[in-house]
């Protein structure tokens, strides 16, 4: 049965276990994936599904991607539409919807977070591996607080200092994923421009490079530099991240951030394409050891 994964993950108390420490984002994606599978198996369009819950086809798309919270009534109505009428089959998914609506740890920063980025934080917190390419700034998970402050200031130059402090605190809190027993594996390829650009001046950049050297000493953090002399390379289209999750039911997700929005791609053909790009970048870039030597030399010039 398609519910075996969900049912087997329930404890006697009715909690969903084993899904990236109960991340509500992962639970939403898991539920959305199950609902999308049911809908396509029945040959029902997004328009018809939307009509059943008094919503648009775009709302169905967002639900199936786990980008918005679920109303239990909507899940119940969709299950009925899809022919799932046995209470034993309906109950686990309705319970999943209930738990997926629980706020994440970042809820207290909700006033700072646009909805499209709140989704990413949930995914980041649930991922087991993130591979990323950056061509402008050091990846957020590797930013030293002073550097993070300088980068945040670029986009929020008229923002009060108290809010900047909270934004830096949020970024620092995200970095906890790189420590602990279930630490995230981060593999970053960064363009040379990232370490040549100093948003906060030489002293800030010195502290940031020292921080990069400290972080790359950890077994779960890999950084490779793409030097200018390599010319064109596989990621000519710009920065992106590829997130992989420990749950086999969850697809890889490609994330591409824009100024006021973001793209999330989860179709296998899309994620496979970006995986191939990351593989090529890793071959074209300096090795991790040569990257550390490059950063050491650069540090001596600052």
BELRA-V107950 format. One line per field, one symbol per residue. psi: psi as a letter, one per 40 degrees, with the letter a starting at -180 (. if undefined). burial: # if it has 24 or more other C-alpha atoms within 12 Angstrom, else .. Layout:
psi=???
burial=???
//
This chain:
psi=ieeddddeehideeihiegfffhddddddddddddddddddefhidddddddefiiddddddddefeiihhddddddddddeegehdddddddddddddeehiidedeedeehidddddddddddeidhhhihhedihideehiddddddddddefdehiddddddddddddddeeeeiidfiihhhhhhidddedhgdeiddddddddddddddeeidehhhhhhideeaiadfdeaiiihhiidheehiihhhhhadeaihhhehdddddddddddddddddiiiddddddddddddee.
burial=..#.###.#.....###.##################.##.....##..##.##.....##############.#########.#....##.##########..#.#..#..#...####################.################...........#.##########.##....##########.###.###...##########.##...########.....###..##########.########......####....#..##.###.##.###.#..##.##...#...
//
